[in-house]
Amino acid sequence: MPKEIIRCPWCGSDPLYMKYHDEEWGVPVHNDDKLFEFIVLEGFQAGLSWRTILYKRENFRKAIDGFNAEKIARYSDTKVQKLLNDAGIIRNRLKIAATITNAKAFLEIQDKTGSFSDYLWQFTNGKVKKNEWKSLRELPARTAESDAMSKQLIKDGFKFVGSTICYAQMQATGMVNDHLVDCHRYKKVK
């Protein structure tokens, strides 16, 4: 009889959520474009569940040019209207405007520093912060690091990047390992 796989309880038994948990969540990301994708998705997630965003992720990829910051930064009013009419994504004018603003800020950071990855990872000193949570109740919604990241992103022109959103970004992109210690992924991403 196969051994039961223990996962963080937040992913439940939803196949897409389990796949995301098992293959992506908490894996360190250093690719600038992938980090930008998460900035976009986390911004759209504000006030909604991550599950909602995850199920619309491929629609977002198609609707907003594969998360290509250079293209997004040049979006016209016509493109914004097209996005507002796209039922496959979150049709929120402020979040769409923030995505365009964030694309411009992302490109400025890349121009200034050469690496958006280095810019973000500075908040964990370039290393994965390894936590040892035993229960979901222990996980924080924000930390001093996410507070600092949020403050800097806002200062550099980003929108929809509050501390809670930044902490979710840090979890998703492996800047922190927030898999519970008994989860099968904990040691794999540690």
C-alpha positions as CSV (number, residue, x, y, z in Angstrom):
1,M,0.0,0.0,0.0
2,P,1.5,3.4,-1.0
3,K,2.5,5.7,1.8
4,E,0.2,8.7,2.2
5,I,1.9,12.0,1.1
6,I,1.7,14.7,3.7
7,R,1.2,18.2,2.4
8,C,0.6,21.6,4.0
9,P,-3.2,21.5,4.7
10,W,-3.9,24.7,2.8
11,C,-3.9,23.0,-0.5
12,G,-6.6,20.5,0.5
13,S,-7.5,17.9,-2.1
14,D,-7.8,20.2,-5.1
15,P,-5.6,18.7,-7.9
16,L,-4.4,22.1,-9.3
17,Y,-3.7,23.4,-5.8
18,M,-1.8,20.2,-4.9
19,K,0.3,20.4,-8.1
20,Y,1.1,24.0,-7.4
21,H,2.1,23.1,-3.8
22,D,4.2,20.1,-4.8
23,E,6.0,21.7,-7.8
24,E,6.2,25.4,-7.3
25,W,5.2,26.9,-4.0
26,G,8.3,27.6,-1.9
27,V,10.8,26.8,-4.6
28,P,13.4,29.6,-4.8
29,V,12.9,31.7,-7.9
30,H,15.8,33.9,-9.2
31,N,14.4,34.5,-12.7
32,D,13.4,38.2,-13.1
33,D,10.5,37.4,-15.4
34,K,9.1,34.7,-13.1
35,L,9.4,37.1,-10.1
36,F,7.5,39.7,-12.1
37,E,4.8,37.2,-12.9
38,F,4.3,36.6,-9.2
39,I,4.2,40.4,-8.5
40,V,1.4,40.6,-11.1
41,L,-0.5,37.6,-9.8
42,E,-0.1,38.6,-6.1
43,G,-1.4,42.0,-6.9
44,F,-4.5,40.6,-8.6
45,Q,-5.0,38.3,-5.7
46,A,-5.4,41.1,-3.2
47,G,-8.8,40.6,-1.5
48,L,-9.3,37.2,-3.2
49,S,-8.2,33.7,-2.7
50,W,-5.0,32.4,-4.3
51,R,-7.1,29.5,-5.6
52,T,-9.1,32.0,-7.7
53,I,-5.9,33.3,-9.2
54,L,-4.4,29.9,-9.8
55,Y,-7.4,28.8,-11.8
56,K,-7.2,32.0,-13.9
57,R,-3.4,31.9,-14.3
58,E,-3.3,30.6,-17.9
59,N,-6.0,33.1,-18.8
60,F,-3.8,35.9,-17.4
61,R,-0.8,34.5,-19.3
62,K,-2.7,34.8,-22.6
63,A,-4.4,38.1,-21.8
64,I,-1.4,40.0,-20.7
65,D,1.2,38.8,-23.1
66,G,2.9,36.1,-21.1
67,F,3.7,38.6,-18.3
68,N,6.1,40.4,-20.6
69,A,6.9,43.6,-18.7
70,E,8.1,45.5,-21.8
71,K,4.8,44.9,-23.6
72,I,2.7,45.5,-20.5
73,A,4.4,48.8,-19.8
74,R,3.2,50.1,-23.3
75,Y,-0.4,49.1,-22.9
76,S,-2.9,51.6,-24.4
77,D,-6.3,52.5,-23.2
78,T,-7.7,50.2,-25.9
79,K,-5.8,47.3,-24.4
80,V,-7.0,48.2,-20.9
81,Q,-10.6,48.1,-22.2
82,K,-10.0,44.8,-23.8
83,L,-8.7,43.4,-20.4
84,L,-11.7,44.9,-18.6
85,N,-13.9,42.9,-21.0
86,D,-12.0,39.6,-20.5
87,A,-14.0,37.3,-18.3
88,G,-11.1,35.0,-18.0
89,I,-9.2,37.3,-15.7
90,I,-9.9,39.6,-12.7
91,R,-11.5,42.6,-14.3
92,N,-10.5,45.3,-11.9
93,R,-9.5,48.6,-13.3
94,L,-7.2,49.5,-10.4
95,K,-5.4,46.2,-10.5
96,I,-4.9,46.4,-14.3
97,A,-3.6,49.9,-13.9
98,A,-1.3,48.7,-11.2
99,T,0.0,45.9,-13.4
100,I,1.0,48.5,-16.0
101,T,2.6,50.7,-13.4
102,N,4.4,47.7,-11.9
103,A,5.8,46.7,-15.3
104,K,7.3,50.2,-15.7
105,A,8.7,50.1,-12.2
106,F,10.1,46.6,-12.8
107,L,11.9,47.7,-15.9
108,E,13.3,50.8,-14.1
109,I,14.7,48.5,-11.3
110,Q,16.2,46.2,-13.9
111,D,17.8,49.2,-15.6
112,K,19.2,50.6,-12.3
113,T,20.3,47.4,-10.7
114,G,20.7,44.9,-13.5
115,S,18.6,42.3,-11.6
116,F,15.1,42.4,-10.2
117,S,16.0,39.1,-8.5
118,D,18.9,40.7,-6.5
119,Y,16.6,43.6,-5.7
120,L,14.0,41.3,-4.1
121,W,16.3,38.8,-2.6
122,Q,18.2,41.6,-0.7
123,F,15.3,41.4,1.9
124,T,16.4,37.9,2.9
125,N,20.1,38.7,2.4
126,G,20.1,36.6,-0.7
127,K,19.2,33.4,1.2
128,V,16.1,31.3,1.9
129,K,14.8,32.0,5.3
130,K,14.1,28.6,6.8
131,N,11.2,28.4,9.1
132,E,10.1,25.4,11.2
133,W,6.4,25.8,11.5
134,K,4.4,22.8,12.9
135,S,0.9,24.2,12.2
136,L,-0.7,26.8,9.9
137,R,-1.6,28.9,12.9
138,E,2.1,29.6,13.4
139,L,2.6,31.2,9.9
140,P,2.7,35.0,10.0
141,A,0.8,37.1,7.5
142,R,3.7,39.5,7.4
143,T,7.2,39.9,8.8
144,A,9.9,42.6,9.2
145,E,11.3,41.5,5.9
146,S,8.0,41.8,4.1
147,D,7.4,45.2,5.7
148,A,10.8,46.3,4.4
149,M,10.2,44.9,0.9
150,S,6.7,46.5,0.7
151,K,8.1,49.9,1.8
152,Q,10.9,49.8,-0.8
153,L,8.6,48.6,-3.6
154,I,6.1,51.4,-2.9
155,K,9.0,53.9,-2.7
156,D,10.1,52.6,-6.2
157,G,6.7,53.1,-7.7
158,F,4.9,49.7,-7.3
159,K,1.2,49.3,-6.5
160,F,-0.7,46.6,-4.7
161,V,2.4,45.5,-2.8
162,G,1.4,45.8,0.9
163,S,3.4,43.7,3.4
164,T,0.9,40.8,3.4
165,I,1.1,40.6,-0.4
166,C,4.9,40.8,-0.2
167,Y,5.0,38.0,2.3
168,A,2.8,35.8,0.1
169,Q,5.3,36.6,-2.7
170,M,8.2,35.6,-0.5
171,Q,6.5,32.3,0.3
172,A,5.5,31.5,-3.3
173,T,9.0,32.3,-4.7
174,G,10.9,30.4,-2.0
175,M,12.5,33.4,-0.3
176,V,11.1,31.8,2.9
177,N,10.4,28.1,3.4
178,D,7.0,28.0,5.0
179,H,6.1,24.4,4.2
180,L,5.2,22.8,7.5
181,V,8.0,20.6,8.9
182,D,6.0,17.4,8.4
183,C,5.1,18.3,4.8
184,H,6.9,16.2,2.1
185,R,8.2,19.3,0.4
186,Y,9.8,20.9,3.5
187,K,13.2,19.1,3.2
188,K,13.1,19.2,-0.6
189,V,13.1,23.0,-0.7
190,K,15.2,23.4,2.5
